[in-house]
Amino acid sequence: MRLYVAAAALLPLITAAQAEDLNFDVRSGRTESKEMYIYTDNCVSSGQFRTKVLKEPDHGKLVVRRETFIATEPPCQGRKFVGTKFYYTSAKGFRGTDHLSVSLGYAVDTSELRYSYTTYDVTLNVR
């Protein structure tokens, strides 16, 4: 079974770093994924996140890829967006809690190359 959560949101344009805790239930030995992309009011893609892995998982493998997604929810349903997809695979036979941390940045002002970053501290409940 594949975990599929789209985080399509209108994000405020701020420059201060933010932090957010996320929790996911995942199945042992399976590759699970989460996609993240953002778009503006008029359904224009904000592009791929600048991604920094701050802490790798202790009991599995994390892979980060740039991918293109098609929005499934209104108002931008059917539109393509470039984003970032995270893949997690637990170590064979591992069951328990794993943790990782990533920082995602999106452009606030491309002319000055300024980015706003949000740090995600992720808890994975591996069953």
C-alpha positions in Angstrom: 0.0 0.0 0.0 1.3 3.4 -0.9 0.9 6.5 1.3 -0.2 9.4 -1.0 -0.7 12.8 0.6 -0.7 15.9 -1.5 0.2 19.1 0.3 -1.0 21.7 -2.2 -1.5 24.9 -0.3 -1.4 28.7 -0.8 1.5 29.5 1.4 2.0 33.0 2.9 5.0 34.9 1.6 7.1 35.2 4.7 10.9 35.0 5.1 11.1 33.7 8.7 11.8 29.9 9.2 8.9 27.9 10.5 8.7 24.4 12.0 6.1 21.8 11.7 5.7 18.3 13.2 4.3 15.5 11.0 3.3 12.0 11.9 2.7 9.1 9.4 1.8 5.5 9.8 3.8 3.4 7.3 4.1 -0.3 6.6 7.4 -2.1 7.3 9.5 -3.0 4.3 7.4 -1.0 1.9 8.3 2.2 0.1 5.9 5.0 1.1 5.8 8.5 -0.4 4.7 12.0 0.2 4.5 14.7 -2.4 4.7 18.4 -1.8 4.0 21.2 -4.2 2.6 24.7 -4.0 0.7 27.0 -6.3 -0.5 30.5 -6.5 -4.1 31.9 -6.5 -4.2 31.6 -10.3 -3.0 28.0 -10.4 0.6 28.8 -11.4 3.2 26.4 -10.0 5.8 27.8 -7.6 8.3 25.2 -8.7 10.4 22.7 -6.9 11.3 23.2 -3.3 14.9 23.8 -2.2 15.3 20.7 0.0 17.8 20.1 2.8 17.8 16.8 4.6 18.6 17.8 8.2 18.4 14.4 9.7 18.3 11.1 7.9 16.1 8.3 9.3 17.9 5.8 11.6 15.9 2.8 10.5 15.3 3.3 6.8 16.2 5.1 3.7 15.0 8.5 2.5 15.1 9.5 -1.2 14.1 13.0 -2.4 13.1 13.6 -6.1 11.9 16.4 -8.3 8.6 15.3 -9.9 5.7 16.7 -11.8 2.2 16.3 -10.3 -1.3 16.8 -11.5 -3.6 18.5 -8.9 -6.6 16.4 -8.0 -8.5 19.0 -6.0 -10.3 22.2 -7.1 -9.7 25.0 -8.0 -6.6 23.7 -9.9 -7.8 20.2 -10.6 -6.0 18.7 -13.7 -3.2 21.3 -13.8 0.4 20.2 -13.7 2.8 21.4 -10.9 6.5 20.8 -10.3 7.2 19.7 -6.8 9.2 17.5 -4.5 8.5 13.9 -3.6 9.9 12.0 -0.6 10.2 8.3 -0.6 10.8 6.4 2.7 11.6 2.6 2.9 12.1 1.1 6.4 14.9 -1.3 7.0 13.9 -4.9 6.4 12.1 -6.3 9.5 12.1 -3.0 11.3 9.0 -2.1 13.3 8.8 0.9 15.7 9.3 4.6 15.4 11.7 6.3 13.0 12.4 10.0 12.7 13.7 12.4 10.0 13.9 16.1 9.5 13.8 18.1 6.2 13.8 21.8 5.4 11.9 23.0 2.4 12.4 26.4 0.9 10.3 28.2 -1.7 11.2 31.4 -3.6 9.9 34.6 -2.0 11.7 36.9 -4.4 13.4 35.2 -7.3 15.1 38.4 -8.4 17.0 38.5 -5.1 17.1 34.7 -4.6 15.4 34.9 -1.3 13.7 31.8 0.1 11.4 31.1 3.0 12.1 27.8 4.7 9.9 25.5 6.7 11.4 22.6 8.7 9.4 19.4 9.0 10.2 17.0 11.9 8.7 13.8 10.8 7.8 10.8 13.0 7.2 7.5 11.1 5.3 4.8 13.0 6.4 1.7 11.2 4.1 -1.3 11.6 
